[in-house]
Amino acid sequence: MADETQDLKKVQWLLTRILEELDRVCRAIGVEYAVYGGTAIGAVRHGGFIPWDDDIDVMMTREHYERFLAEAPAVMDPRFRLDNTRTRDDFPFMFTKMVVPGTLLVPEADKDAAYRMPFFLDILPLDAVPDDGAAFKAVSRRSWWWGRLLFVRGTPRPHLVGVSGAKRALIFTATTLAHYALRLVGATPRRLQARWERAVRSHEADGGGAMADFTMRDPENWIVRHEEFFPTRDIAFEDITVKIQNRYDDLLRRGYGDYMRIPPESERYNHEAAEIDFGPYADGFPPR
């Protein structure tokens, strides 16, 4: 147990270095972001990571997300990299990962993917929510469909929790057939992600100020209004300072209920790393 705790602390330390660089770059180029989900809970409740957590999520509005992708590489420390379907042919996700090349942090869920995941943090874009409820549901359905195809294109045998026996074999048969069918028809990750993005950005001109994370299966639970996001605030996270939403308490209570309650051990989980390699940073991360 002691070794596992020490390994998790080392994982959290290196992930914090990625967040530190993202924060530096965003402040340098004037891009707004905010820590998100469990990362935000950790910042508020623990002053850093939730003790058993092993990943970092940040959110950006679509406008700031596109600016970050365009402008960050010019000022980013070369020890980091931005991975997405625009930069890599094997990337199986709808969003962007800021990563540390030369390392590996491969979750159990992605161990069979062609994309070999380095240490990373996830950058999630928020897109406009249509005013009409039926239109919102239609966008959500299309985004879910294209997102699942993109994932299966990169991972023929997805990680299944609580599924075994004949049902597990049947699902693996279906996903493997879908994987090779997508490859056969030339459905590259870049093309699939472009279809996903076309769906989620389809109401940019007529949204009513609400945005959602359409990378989630249930985007209606992850709606953010402009006045809830901005202006962002500074908050401590481990040994650095990061950004959080202006009305973070409203957002966290809407998504998680009483997020200040420490859950029992039976409700604590992380991403079950299948492979961890600190590469050249096993003994530390030299100053920039």
Protein Blocks (a to p, Z undefined) as FASTA:
>chain_A
ZZmmmmmmmmmmmmmmmmmmmmmmmmmnopacddehjlmmmmmmnopacfkbcbdcdddd
fklmmmmmmmmmmmgcfkbccddfklpckbcbfbdcdddehiacddfklmmpmbdcdddd
dddddddddfblklmmmmmmmmmmmmmmmmmmmmmbacdehiahjllmmmmmmmmmmmmm
mmmnopafklmmmmmmmmmmmmmmmcghiacdfkbmblmlmcccfklmpccddddehjbc
cdddfklmlmmmmmnopmkbccdfklgccehpabdcekjmlnoccdZZ
